[in-house]
């Protein structure tokens, strides 16, 4: 799952070496609000899930995103 997320982040021009579990997408990687929406859309497509707007705040770090995706996969 983590590798899939890293591959998506690479599409934004982000180096894999810049990504750790504590990486903050906005502060550390410089993603703006449009990038974040694009990232979430790609994650929804990749993992076959729907991420409601109110959950966006949970997806600010790599670890937060992975925890969220693991929980969603467990539900599905």
PyMOL Python script that loads the backbone (N, CA, C, O; Angstrom):
from pymol import cmd

cmd.read_pdbstr("""\
ATOM      1  N   UNK A   1       0.830  -1.186   0.000  1.00  0.00           N
ATOM      2  CA  UNK A   1       0.000   0.000   0.000  1.00  0.00           C
ATOM      3  C   UNK A   1       0.883   1.263   0.000  1.00  0.00           C
ATOM      4  O   UNK A   1       0.638   2.211  -0.745  1.00  0.00           O
ATOM      5  N   UNK A   2       1.908   1.244   0.851  1.00  0.00           N
ATOM      6  CA  UNK A   2       2.795   2.404   0.936  1.00  0.00           C
ATOM      7  C   UNK A   2       3.465   2.656  -0.416  1.00  0.00           C
ATOM      8  O   UNK A   2       3.592   3.803  -0.844  1.00  0.00           O
ATOM      9  N   UNK A   3       3.892   1.586  -1.083  1.00  0.00           N
ATOM     10  CA  UNK A   3       4.539   1.750  -2.382  1.00  0.00           C
ATOM     11  C   UNK A   3       3.589   2.335  -3.414  1.00  0.00           C
ATOM     12  O   UNK A   3       4.008   3.116  -4.268  1.00  0.00           O
ATOM     13  N   UNK A   4       2.315   1.968  -3.346  1.00  0.00           N
ATOM     14  CA  UNK A   4       1.333   2.534  -4.266  1.00  0.00           C
ATOM     15  C   UNK A   4       1.197   4.036  -4.036  1.00  0.00           C
ATOM     16  O   UNK A   4       1.124   4.807  -4.993  1.00  0.00           O
ATOM     17  N   UNK A   5       1.162   4.452  -2.776  1.00  0.00           N
ATOM     18  CA  UNK A   5       1.057   5.875  -2.450  1.00  0.00           C
ATOM     19  C   UNK A   5       2.301   6.614  -2.926  1.00  0.00           C
ATOM     20  O   UNK A   5       2.202   7.709  -3.479  1.00  0.00           O
ATOM     21  N   UNK A   6       3.464   6.020  -2.712  1.00  0.00           N
ATOM     22  CA  UNK A   6       4.715   6.648  -3.156  1.00  0.00           C
ATOM     23  C   UNK A   6       4.714   6.827  -4.671  1.00  0.00           C
ATOM     24  O   UNK A   6       5.144   7.867  -5.171  1.00  0.00           O
ATOM     25  N   UNK A   7       4.243   5.839  -5.395  1.00  0.00           N
ATOM     26  CA  UNK A   7       4.176   5.951  -6.859  1.00  0.00           C
ATOM     27  C   UNK A   7       3.263   7.105  -7.284  1.00  0.00           C
ATOM     28  O   UNK A   7       3.563   7.823  -8.237  1.00  0.00           O
ATOM     29  N   UNK A   8       2.158   7.273  -6.575  1.00  0.00           N
ATOM     30  CA  UNK A   8       1.253   8.393  -6.878  1.00  0.00           C
ATOM     31  C   UNK A   8       1.949   9.712  -6.581  1.00  0.00           C
ATOM     32  O   UNK A   8       1.861  10.647  -7.377  1.00  0.00           O
ATOM     33  N   UNK A   9       2.636   9.804  -5.454  1.00  0.00           N
ATOM     34  CA  UNK A   9       3.329  11.040  -5.087  1.00  0.00           C
ATOM     35  C   UNK A   9       4.439  11.377  -6.079  1.00  0.00           C
ATOM     36  O   UNK A   9       4.722  12.553  -6.309  1.00  0.00           O
ATOM     37  N   UNK A  10       5.064  10.368  -6.663  1.00  0.00           N
ATOM     38  CA  UNK A  10       6.104  10.607  -7.658  1.00  0.00           C
ATOM     39  C   UNK A  10       5.545  11.351  -8.873  1.00  0.00           C
ATOM     40  O   UNK A  10       6.269  12.095  -9.535  1.00  0.00           O
ATOM     41  N   UNK A  11       4.262  11.150  -9.163  1.00  0.00           N
ATOM     42  CA  UNK A  11       3.623  11.840 -10.286  1.00  0.00           C
ATOM     43  C   UNK A  11       3.558  13.354 -10.056  1.00  0.00           C
ATOM     44  O   UNK A  11       3.365  14.123 -10.997  1.00  0.00           O
ATOM     45  N   UNK A  12       3.719  13.769  -8.804  1.00  0.00           N
ATOM     46  CA  UNK A  12       3.740  15.187  -8.455  1.00  0.00           C
ATOM     47  C   UNK A  12       5.164  15.733  -8.460  1.00  0.00           C
ATOM     48  O   UNK A  12       5.399  16.868  -8.046  1.00  0.00           O
ATOM     49  N   UNK A  13       6.114  14.923  -8.930  1.00  0.00           N
ATOM     50  CA  UNK A  13       7.501  15.344  -8.977  1.00  0.00           C
ATOM     51  C   UNK A  13       8.212  15.222  -7.645  1.00  0.00           C
ATOM     52  O   UNK A  13       9.238  15.868  -7.425  1.00  0.00           O
ATOM     53  N   UNK A  14       7.675  14.397  -6.750  1.00  0.00           N
ATOM     54  CA  UNK A  14       8.255  14.232  -5.420  1.00  0.00           C
ATOM     55  C   UNK A  14       9.180  13.021  -5.427  1.00  0.00           C
ATOM     56  O   UNK A  14       8.807  11.938  -5.878  1.00  0.00           O
ATOM     57  N   UNK A  15      10.373  13.222  -4.928  1.00  0.00           N
ATOM     58  CA  UNK A  15      11.360  12.153  -4.839  1.00  0.00           C
ATOM     59  C   UNK A  15      10.989  11.191  -3.721  1.00  0.00           C
ATOM     60  O   UNK A  15      10.549  11.606  -2.649  1.00  0.00           O
ATOM     61  N   UNK A  16      11.170   9.919  -3.979  1.00  0.00           N
ATOM     62  CA  UNK A  16      10.866   8.909  -2.960  1.00  0.00           C
ATOM     63  C   UNK A  16      11.681   9.149  -1.689  1.00  0.00           C
ATOM     64  O   UNK A  16      11.206   8.869  -0.589  1.00  0.00           O
ATOM     65  N   UNK A  17      12.883   9.656  -1.829  1.00  0.00           N
ATOM     66  CA  UNK A  17      13.740   9.896  -0.660  1.00  0.00           C
ATOM     67  C   UNK A  17      13.190  11.015   0.240  1.00  0.00           C
ATOM     68  O   UNK A  17      13.593  11.130   1.397  1.00  0.00           O
ATOM     69  N   UNK A  18      12.281  11.828  -0.283  1.00  0.00           N
ATOM     70  CA  UNK A  18      11.688  12.914   0.501  1.00  0.00           C
ATOM     71  C   UNK A  18      10.504  12.444   1.338  1.00  0.00           C
ATOM     72  O   UNK A  18       9.949  13.214   2.122  1.00  0.00           O
ATOM     73  N   UNK A  19      10.116  11.177   1.172  1.00  0.00           N
ATOM     74  CA  UNK A  19       8.901  10.671   1.814  1.00  0.00           C
ATOM     75  C   UNK A  19       9.256   9.766   2.990  1.00  0.00           C
ATOM     76  O   UNK A  19       9.922   8.744   2.829  1.00  0.00           O
ATOM     77  N   UNK A  20       8.794  10.165   4.179  1.00  0.00           N
ATOM     78  CA  UNK A  20       8.898   9.326   5.373  1.00  0.00           C
ATOM     79  C   UNK A  20       7.496   9.222   5.962  1.00  0.00           C
ATOM     80  O   UNK A  20       6.565   9.853   5.462  1.00  0.00           O
ATOM     81  N   UNK A  21       7.341   8.438   7.009  1.00  0.00           N
ATOM     82  CA  UNK A  21       6.033   8.313   7.650  1.00  0.00           C
ATOM     83  C   UNK A  21       5.576   9.646   8.236  1.00  0.00           C
ATOM     84  O   UNK A  21       4.375   9.906   8.317  1.00  0.00           O
ATOM     85  N   UNK A  22       6.516  10.487   8.645  1.00  0.00           N
ATOM     86  CA  UNK A  22       6.173  11.767   9.256  1.00  0.00           C
ATOM     87  C   UNK A  22       6.028  12.900   8.243  1.00  0.00           C
ATOM     88  O   UNK A  22       5.709  14.027   8.621  1.00  0.00           O
ATOM     89  N   UNK A  23       6.258  12.616   6.969  1.00  0.00           N
ATOM     90  CA  UNK A  23       6.179  13.651   5.934  1.00  0.00           C
ATOM     91  C   UNK A  23       4.789  14.280   5.913  1.00  0.00           C
ATOM     92  O   UNK A  23       3.776  13.587   5.816  1.00  0.00           O
ATOM     93  N   UNK A  24       4.766  15.604   6.005  1.00  0.00           N
ATOM     94  CA  UNK A  24       3.520  16.378   5.908  1.00  0.00           C
ATOM     95  C   UNK A  24       3.404  16.826   4.451  1.00  0.00           C
ATOM     96  O   UNK A  24       4.325  17.435   3.907  1.00  0.00           O
ATOM     97  N   UNK A  25       2.268  16.522   3.828  1.00  0.00           N
ATOM     98  CA  UNK A  25       2.133  16.766   2.398  1.00  0.00           C
ATOM     99  C   UNK A  25       2.232  18.240   2.014  1.00  0.00           C
ATOM    100  O   UNK A  25       2.822  18.572   0.985  1.00  0.00           O
ATOM    101  N   UNK A  26       1.671  19.110   2.813  1.00  0.00           N
ATOM    102  CA  UNK A  26       1.710  20.536   2.502  1.00  0.00           C
ATOM    103  C   UNK A  26       3.015  21.168   2.969  1.00  0.00           C
ATOM    104  O   UNK A  26       3.727  21.792   2.182  1.00  0.00           O
ATOM    105  N   UNK A  27       3.316  21.007   4.228  1.00  0.00           N
ATOM    106  CA  UNK A  27       4.481  21.667   4.820  1.00  0.00           C
ATOM    107  C   UNK A  27       5.801  21.127   4.260  1.00  0.00           C
ATOM    108  O   UNK A  27       6.690  21.910   3.924  1.00  0.00           O
ATOM    109  N   UNK A  28       5.939  19.804   4.156  1.00  0.00           N
ATOM    110  CA  UNK A  28       7.216  19.209   3.750  1.00  0.00           C
ATOM    111  C   UNK A  28       7.354  19.017   2.242  1.00  0.00           C
ATOM    112  O   UNK A  28       8.451  19.128   1.695  1.00  0.00           O
ATOM    113  N   UNK A  29       6.246  18.730   1.577  1.00  0.00           N
ATOM    114  CA  UNK A  29       6.312  18.445   0.142  1.00  0.00           C
ATOM    115  C   UNK A  29       5.817  19.600  -0.724  1.00  0.00           C
ATOM    116  O   UNK A  29       5.993  19.590  -1.942  1.00  0.00           O
ATOM    117  N   UNK A  30       5.203  20.586  -0.095  1.00  0.00           N
ATOM    118  CA  UNK A  30       4.762  21.761  -0.838  1.00  0.00           C
ATOM    119  C   UNK A  30       3.507  21.572  -1.669  1.00  0.00           C
ATOM    120  O   UNK A  30       3.258  22.345  -2.594  1.00  0.00           O
ATOM    121  N   UNK A  31       2.705  20.548  -1.354  1.00  0.00           N
ATOM    122  CA  UNK A  31       1.454  20.367  -2.094  1.00  0.00           C
ATOM    123  C   UNK A  31       0.471  21.463  -1.693  1.00  0.00           C
ATOM    124  O   UNK A  31       0.288  21.740  -0.508  1.00  0.00           O
ATOM    125  N   UNK A  32      -0.158  22.082  -2.686  1.00  0.00           N
ATOM    126  CA  UNK A  32      -1.178  23.082  -2.377  1.00  0.00           C
ATOM    127  C   UNK A  32      -2.551  22.423  -2.378  1.00  0.00           C
ATOM    128  O   UNK A  32      -2.657  21.208  -2.544  1.00  0.00           O
ATOM    129  N   UNK A  33      -3.596  23.213  -2.193  1.00  0.00           N
ATOM    130  CA  UNK A  33      -4.941  22.635  -2.065  1.00  0.00           C
ATOM    131  C   UNK A  33      -5.374  21.902  -3.337  1.00  0.00           C
ATOM    132  O   UNK A  33      -6.045  20.874  -3.253  1.00  0.00           O
ATOM    133  N   UNK A  34      -5.004  22.409  -4.501  1.00  0.00           N
ATOM    134  CA  UNK A  34      -5.359  21.719  -5.750  1.00  0.00           C
ATOM    135  C   UNK A  34      -4.602  20.402  -5.871  1.00  0.00           C
ATOM    136  O   UNK A  34      -5.167  19.393  -6.293  1.00  0.00           O
ATOM    137  N   UNK A  35      -3.325  20.411  -5.502  1.00  0.00           N
ATOM    138  CA  UNK A  35      -2.549  19.166  -5.509  1.00  0.00           C
ATOM    139  C   UNK A  35      -3.168  18.142  -4.568  1.00  0.00           C
ATOM    140  O   UNK A  35      -3.238  16.955  -4.886  1.00  0.00           O
ATOM    141  N   UNK A  36      -3.613  18.608  -3.412  1.00  0.00           N
ATOM    142  CA  UNK A  36      -4.203  17.713  -2.415  1.00  0.00           C
ATOM    143  C   UNK A  36      -5.478  17.070  -2.950  1.00  0.00           C
ATOM    144  O   UNK A  36      -5.693  15.871  -2.770  1.00  0.00           O
ATOM    145  N   UNK A  37      -6.315  17.854  -3.600  1.00  0.00           N
ATOM    146  CA  UNK A  37      -7.543  17.312  -4.192  1.00  0.00           C
ATOM    147  C   UNK A  37      -7.190  16.298  -5.279  1.00  0.00           C
ATOM    148  O   UNK A  37      -7.809  15.238  -5.364  1.00  0.00           O
ATOM    149  N   UNK A  38      -6.202  16.619  -6.106  1.00  0.00           N
ATOM    150  CA  UNK A  38      -5.763  15.703  -7.156  1.00  0.00           C
ATOM    151  C   UNK A  38      -5.222  14.414  -6.541  1.00  0.00           C
ATOM    152  O   UNK A  38      -5.518  13.322  -7.026  1.00  0.00           O
ATOM    153  N   UNK A  39      -4.438  14.535  -5.486  1.00  0.00           N
ATOM    154  CA  UNK A  39      -3.901  13.366  -4.786  1.00  0.00           C
ATOM    155  C   UNK A  39      -5.035  12.488  -4.268  1.00  0.00           C
ATOM    156  O   UNK A  39      -5.010  11.269  -4.440  1.00  0.00           O
ATOM    157  N   UNK A  40      -6.013  13.096  -3.645  1.00  0.00           N
ATOM    158  CA  UNK A  40      -7.130  12.331  -3.087  1.00  0.00           C
ATOM    159  C   UNK A  40      -7.919  11.639  -4.194  1.00  0.00           C
ATOM    160  O   UNK A  40      -8.335  10.492  -4.033  1.00  0.00           O
ATOM    161  N   UNK A  41      -8.126  12.321  -5.307  1.00  0.00           N
ATOM    162  CA  UNK A  41      -8.830  11.697  -6.436  1.00  0.00           C
ATOM    163  C   UNK A  41      -8.047  10.483  -6.956  1.00  0.00           C
ATOM    164  O   UNK A  41      -8.636   9.452  -7.278  1.00  0.00           O
ATOM    165  N   UNK A  42      -6.735  10.612  -7.033  1.00  0.00           N
ATOM    166  CA  UNK A  42      -5.917   9.488  -7.498  1.00  0.00           C
ATOM    167  C   UNK A  42      -5.934   8.335  -6.499  1.00  0.00           C
ATOM    168  O   UNK A  42      -5.950   7.167  -6.887  1.00  0.00           O
ATOM    169  N   UNK A  43      -5.930   8.671  -5.212  1.00  0.00           N
ATOM    170  CA  UNK A  43      -6.016   7.629  -4.180  1.00  0.00           C
ATOM    171  C   UNK A  43      -7.347   6.898  -4.259  1.00  0.00           C
ATOM    172  O   UNK A  43      -7.392   5.673  -4.138  1.00  0.00           O
ATOM    173  N   UNK A  44      -8.435   7.644  -4.461  1.00  0.00           N
ATOM    174  CA  UNK A  44      -9.763   7.017  -4.587  1.00  0.00           C
ATOM    175  C   UNK A  44      -9.774   6.042  -5.754  1.00  0.00           C
ATOM    176  O   UNK A  44     -10.305   4.937  -5.643  1.00  0.00           O
ATOM    177  N   UNK A  45      -9.190   6.450  -6.864  1.00  0.00           N
ATOM    178  CA  UNK A  45      -9.158   5.594  -8.048  1.00  0.00           C
ATOM    179  C   UNK A  45      -8.276   4.367  -7.809  1.00  0.00           C
ATOM    180  O   UNK A  45      -8.664   3.243  -8.128  1.00  0.00           O
ATOM    181  N   UNK A  46      -7.099   4.590  -7.251  1.00  0.00           N
ATOM    182  CA  UNK A  46      -6.130   3.507  -7.025  1.00  0.00           C
ATOM    183  C   UNK A  46      -6.668   2.443  -6.063  1.00  0.00           C
ATOM    184  O   UNK A  46      -6.486   1.246  -6.284  1.00  0.00           O
ATOM    185  N   UNK A  47      -7.328   2.892  -5.000  1.00  0.00           N
ATOM    186  CA  UNK A  47      -7.760   1.963  -3.957  1.00  0.00           C
ATOM    187  C   UNK A  47      -9.250   1.631  -4.014  1.00  0.00           C
ATOM    188  O   UNK A  47      -9.738   0.857  -3.192  1.00  0.00           O
ATOM    189  N   UNK A  48      -9.973   2.202  -4.965  1.00  0.00           N
ATOM    190  CA  UNK A  48     -11.389   1.886  -5.125  1.00  0.00           C
ATOM    191  C   UNK A  48     -12.233   2.290  -3.938  1.00  0.00           C
ATOM    192  O   UNK A  48     -13.154   1.573  -3.545  1.00  0.00           O
ATOM    193  N   UNK A  49     -11.916   3.452  -3.361  1.00  0.00           N
ATOM    194  CA  UNK A  49     -12.661   3.940  -2.200  1.00  0.00           C
ATOM    195  C   UNK A  49     -13.174   5.345  -2.475  1.00  0.00           C
ATOM    196  O   UNK A  49     -12.782   5.987  -3.449  1.00  0.00           O
ATOM    197  N   UNK A  50     -14.048   5.804  -1.607  1.00  0.00           N
ATOM    198  CA  UNK A  50     -14.555   7.185  -1.645  1.00  0.00           C
ATOM    199  C   UNK A  50     -14.089   7.855  -0.364  1.00  0.00           C
ATOM    200  O   UNK A  50     -14.364   7.366   0.731  1.00  0.00           O
ATOM    201  N   UNK A  51     -13.388   8.967  -0.496  1.00  0.00           N
ATOM    202  CA  UNK A  51     -12.899   9.700   0.666  1.00  0.00           C
ATOM    203  C   UNK A  51     -13.744  10.961   0.816  1.00  0.00           C
ATOM    204  O   UNK A  51     -13.628  11.882   0.008  1.00  0.00           O
ATOM    205  N   UNK A  52     -14.594  11.011   1.844  1.00  0.00           N
ATOM    206  CA  UNK A  52     -15.448  12.185   2.033  1.00  0.00           C
ATOM    207  C   UNK A  52     -14.622  13.429   2.386  1.00  0.00           C
ATOM    208  O   UNK A  52     -13.552  13.326   2.987  1.00  0.00           O
ATOM    209  N   UNK A  53     -15.127  14.590   2.009  1.00  0.00           N
ATOM    210  CA  UNK A  53     -14.430  15.851   2.272  1.00  0.00           C
ATOM    211  C   UNK A  53     -14.049  16.008   3.738  1.00  0.00           C
ATOM    212  O   UNK A  53     -12.973  16.521   4.046  1.00  0.00           O
ATOM    213  N   UNK A  54     -14.916  15.573   4.640  1.00  0.00           N
ATOM    214  CA  UNK A  54     -14.643  15.761   6.061  1.00  0.00           C
ATOM    215  C   UNK A  54     -13.465  14.910   6.552  1.00  0.00           C
ATOM    216  O   UNK A  54     -12.966  15.135   7.655  1.00  0.00           O
ATOM    217  N   UNK A  55     -13.018  13.941   5.754  1.00  0.00           N
ATOM    218  CA  UNK A  55     -11.875  13.112   6.141  1.00  0.00           C
ATOM    219  C   UNK A  55     -10.542  13.670   5.644  1.00  0.00           C
ATOM    220  O   UNK A  55      -9.485  13.154   6.006  1.00  0.00           O
ATOM    221  N   UNK A  56     -10.582  14.710   4.825  1.00  0.00           N
ATOM    222  CA  UNK A  56      -9.345  15.263   4.267  1.00  0.00           C
ATOM    223  C   UNK A  56      -8.358  15.660   5.354  1.00  0.00           C
ATOM    224  O   UNK A  56      -7.149  15.519   5.170  1.00  0.00           O
ATOM    225  N   UNK A  57      -8.851  16.154   6.480  1.00  0.00           N
ATOM    226  CA  UNK A  57      -7.967  16.611   7.561  1.00  0.00           C
ATOM    227  C   UNK A  57      -7.174  15.457   8.180  1.00  0.00           C
ATOM    228  O   UNK A  57      -6.162  15.694   8.839  1.00  0.00           O
ATOM    229  N   UNK A  58      -7.614  14.225   7.980  1.00  0.00           N
ATOM    230  CA  UNK A  58      -6.902  13.058   8.508  1.00  0.00           C
ATOM    231  C   UNK A  58      -5.740  12.656   7.601  1.00  0.00           C
ATOM    232  O   UNK A  58      -4.918  11.817   7.970  1.00  0.00           O
ATOM    233  N   UNK A  59      -5.678  13.254   6.423  1.00  0.00           N
ATOM    234  CA  UNK A  59      -4.744  12.802   5.400  1.00  0.00           C
ATOM    235  C   UNK A  59      -3.622  13.804   5.152  1.00  0.00           C
ATOM    236  O   UNK A  59      -3.237  14.033   4.005  1.00  0.00           O
ATOM    237  N   UNK A  60      -3.104  14.394   6.202  1.00  0.00           N
ATOM    238  CA  UNK A  60      -2.081  15.429   6.036  1.00  0.00           C
ATOM    239  C   UNK A  60      -0.659  14.891   6.071  1.00  0.00           C
ATOM    240  O   UNK A  60       0.266  15.552   5.598  1.00  0.00           O
ATOM    241  N   UNK A  61      -0.475  13.690   6.631  1.00  0.00           N
ATOM    242  CA  UNK A  61       0.853  13.084   6.690  1.00  0.00           C
ATOM    243  C   UNK A  61       0.810  11.697   6.047  1.00  0.00           C
ATOM    244  O   UNK A  61      -0.255  11.108   5.868  1.00  0.00           O
ATOM    245  N   UNK A  62       1.977  11.203   5.710  1.00  0.00           N
ATOM    246  CA  UNK A  62       2.060   9.869   5.113  1.00  0.00           C
ATOM    247  C   UNK A  62       1.493   8.827   6.072  1.00  0.00           C
ATOM    248  O   UNK A  62       0.721   7.963   5.655  1.00  0.00           O
ATOM    249  N   UNK A  63       1.866   8.897   7.356  1.00  0.00           N
ATOM    250  CA  UNK A  63       1.362   7.920   8.324  1.00  0.00           C
ATOM    251  C   UNK A  63      -0.150   8.027   8.492  1.00  0.00           C
ATOM    252  O   UNK A  63      -0.843   7.012   8.560  1.00  0.00           O
ATOM    253  N   UNK A  64      -0.658   9.248   8.559  1.00  0.00           N
ATOM    254  CA  UNK A  64      -2.102   9.437   8.663  1.00  0.00           C
ATOM    255  C   UNK A  64      -2.834   8.867   7.467  1.00  0.00           C
ATOM    256  O   UNK A  64      -3.889   8.248   7.609  1.00  0.00           O
ATOM    257  N   UNK A  65      -2.272   9.076   6.292  1.00  0.00           N
ATOM    258  CA  UNK A  65      -2.871   8.550   5.065  1.00  0.00           C
ATOM    259  C   UNK A  65      -2.861   7.024   5.073  1.00  0.00           C
ATOM    260  O   UNK A  65      -3.872   6.395   4.759  1.00  0.00           O
ATOM    261  N   UNK A  66      -1.734   6.430   5.428  1.00  0.00           N
ATOM    262  CA  UNK A  66      -1.645   4.969   5.440  1.00  0.00           C
ATOM    263  C   UNK A  66      -2.589   4.355   6.464  1.00  0.00           C
ATOM    264  O   UNK A  66      -3.222   3.334   6.195  1.00  0.00           O
ATOM    265  N   UNK A  67      -2.686   4.972   7.633  1.00  0.00           N
ATOM    266  CA  UNK A  67      -3.615   4.493   8.659  1.00  0.00           C
ATOM    267  C   UNK A  67      -5.047   4.552   8.145  1.00  0.00           C
ATOM    268  O   UNK A  67      -5.818   3.612   8.335  1.00  0.00           O
ATOM    269  N   UNK A  68      -5.400   5.650   7.497  1.00  0.00           N
ATOM    270  CA  UNK A  68      -6.738   5.825   6.941  1.00  0.00           C
ATOM    271  C   UNK A  68      -7.014   4.759   5.871  1.00  0.00           C
ATOM    272  O   UNK A  68      -8.066   4.120   5.882  1.00  0.00           O
ATOM    273  N   UNK A  69      -6.072   4.576   4.959  1.00  0.00           N
ATOM    274  CA  UNK A  69      -6.269   3.613   3.876  1.00  0.00           C
ATOM    275  C   UNK A  69      -6.393   2.187   4.418  1.00  0.00           C
ATOM    276  O   UNK A  69      -7.213   1.407   3.936  1.00  0.00           O
ATOM    277  N   UNK A  70      -5.579   1.851   5.418  1.00  0.00           N
ATOM    278  CA  UNK A  70      -5.671   0.515   6.011  1.00  0.00           C
ATOM    279  C   UNK A  70      -7.043   0.288   6.654  1.00  0.00           C
ATOM    280  O   UNK A  70      -7.617  -0.795   6.537  1.00  0.00           O
ATOM    281  N   UNK A  71      -7.560   1.311   7.329  1.00  0.00           N
ATOM    282  CA  UNK A  71      -8.883   1.196   7.934  1.00  0.00           C
ATOM    283  C   UNK A  71      -9.962   1.045   6.872  1.00  0.00           C
ATOM    284  O   UNK A  71     -10.895   0.258   7.036  1.00  0.00           O
ATOM    285  N   UNK A  72      -9.837   1.793   5.791  1.00  0.00           N
ATOM    286  CA  UNK A  72     -10.820   1.708   4.703  1.00  0.00           C
ATOM    287  C   UNK A  72     -10.772   0.341   4.028  1.00  0.00           C
ATOM    288  O   UNK A  72     -11.811  -0.218   3.678  1.00  0.00           O
ATOM    289  N   UNK A  73      -9.574  -0.195   3.846  1.00  0.00           N
ATOM    290  CA  UNK A  73      -9.435  -1.507   3.230  1.00  0.00           C
ATOM    291  C   UNK A  73     -10.038  -2.588   4.126  1.00  0.00           C
ATOM    292  O   UNK A  73     -10.616  -3.554   3.629  1.00  0.00           O
ATOM    293  N   UNK A  74      -9.908  -2.429   5.439  1.00  0.00           N
ATOM    294  CA  UNK A  74     -10.463  -3.403   6.378  1.00  0.00           C
ATOM    295  C   UNK A  74     -11.981  -3.404   6.344  1.00  0.00           C
ATOM    296  O   UNK A  74     -12.613  -4.441   6.546  1.00  0.00           O
ATOM    297  N   UNK A  75     -12.570  -2.231   6.086  1.00  0.00           N
ATOM    298  CA  UNK A  75     -14.029  -2.111   6.027  1.00  0.00           C
ATOM    299  C   UNK A  75     -14.560  -2.727   4.732  1.00  0.00           C
ATOM    300  O   UNK A  75     -15.609  -3.371   4.728  1.00  0.00           O
ATOM    301  N   UNK A  76     -13.840  -2.528   3.653  1.00  0.00           N
ATOM    302  CA  UNK A  76     -14.299  -2.971   2.322  1.00  0.00           C
ATOM    303  C   UNK A  76     -14.322  -4.461   2.171  1.00  0.00           C
ATOM    304  O   UNK A  76     -14.685  -4.968   1.110  1.00  0.00           O
TER     305      UNK A  76
END
""", "prot")
cmd.dss("prot")
cmd.show_as("cartoon", "prot")
cmd.util.cbc("prot")
cmd.orient("prot")
